[in-house]
Amino acid sequence: MNRKAIVAVLFMGLLLAGLSSSVWAGTSGKITGFITDVSTKEPLPGANIIIEGTSLGAATDLNGRFIILNVPPGLFTVRATMMGYREV
């Protein structure tokens, strides 16, 4: 079986309400993006997206899009996996 790479295009949409004000506590954001096959550029529905070191993640929809909500502020490693493809 020829294993193909997947391209993960992640739009780091960390929408942190109250960044300009220290009054807001407990802010969180989201990570959104889409997953496609690197050679065909076709979306990959059902790919798993995981934020390492947390219990947060999502699966892609029919268009290869995903949204992970309630992401705390910080730097994270995001991993995309799908059967038949190598992990990125």
C-alpha positions as CSV (number, residue, x, y, z in Angstrom):
1,M,0.0,0.0,0.0
2,N,1.4,3.3,-1.0
3,R,1.2,5.6,1.9
4,K,0.6,9.3,1.0
5,A,1.3,12.3,3.1
6,I,-1.4,14.6,4.2
7,V,-1.2,18.4,4.2
8,A,-2.6,20.0,7.3
9,V,-3.5,23.7,6.8
10,L,-4.2,25.0,10.2
11,F,-5.5,28.5,10.7
12,M,-4.6,29.4,14.2
13,G,-7.7,31.3,15.0
14,L,-6.9,31.9,18.7
15,L,-9.6,34.4,19.2
16,L,-8.8,35.6,22.7
17,A,-11.5,38.0,23.9
18,G,-10.1,40.6,26.2
19,L,-6.5,40.4,25.1
20,S,-6.3,44.2,25.6
21,S,-7.8,44.0,29.0
22,S,-6.6,42.0,32.0
23,V,-10.1,42.1,33.5
24,W,-11.3,39.0,31.5
25,A,-10.2,35.7,33.1
26,G,-10.6,32.2,31.7
27,T,-10.3,33.2,28.1
28,S,-10.1,30.5,25.4
29,G,-9.8,30.3,21.7
30,K,-10.2,27.9,18.8
31,I,-8.1,26.1,16.2
32,T,-9.7,25.7,12.8
33,G,-8.5,24.4,9.4
34,F,-8.8,21.8,6.8
35,I,-7.0,18.6,5.8
36,T,-6.3,17.6,2.2
37,D,-4.4,14.9,0.3
38,V,-1.0,16.3,-0.6
39,S,-1.1,15.0,-4.2
40,T,-4.7,15.3,-5.2
41,K,-5.7,18.2,-3.0
42,E,-8.9,16.4,-2.2
43,P,-10.4,16.9,1.3
44,L,-10.0,14.1,3.7
45,P,-13.2,13.5,5.7
46,G,-12.8,11.6,9.0
47,A,-9.2,12.6,9.7
48,N,-8.4,13.0,13.4
49,I,-6.9,16.2,14.7
50,I,-5.4,16.1,18.2
51,I,-3.8,18.8,20.4
52,E,-1.0,16.8,22.0
53,G,-0.9,16.8,25.8
54,T,-4.6,17.7,26.1
55,S,-7.9,15.9,25.7
56,L,-8.9,18.3,22.9
57,G,-9.4,17.3,19.3
58,A,-11.8,16.9,16.4
59,A,-12.6,14.9,13.3
60,T,-12.8,16.5,9.9
61,D,-16.2,16.9,8.2
62,L,-17.1,15.9,4.6
63,N,-15.1,18.9,3.3
64,G,-12.0,18.1,5.4
65,R,-12.7,21.0,7.8
66,F,-12.4,20.9,11.5
67,I,-12.9,23.2,14.6
68,I,-11.5,22.6,18.0
69,L,-13.1,24.9,20.6
70,N,-12.2,26.0,24.1
71,V,-8.5,25.9,23.5
72,P,-6.6,27.6,26.4
73,P,-3.9,30.2,25.5
74,G,-0.5,28.8,24.8
75,L,1.7,27.0,22.2
76,F,0.6,23.5,21.2
77,T,1.7,20.7,18.9
78,V,-1.2,19.6,16.7
79,R,-1.2,16.1,15.1
80,A,-3.3,15.0,12.1
81,T,-3.8,11.2,11.5
82,M,-5.9,9.1,9.1
83,M,-5.8,5.5,8.1
84,G,-3.7,5.0,4.9
85,Y,-1.7,8.2,5.5
86,R,1.3,9.0,7.5
87,E,1.0,11.1,10.6
88,V,1.8,14.9,10.4
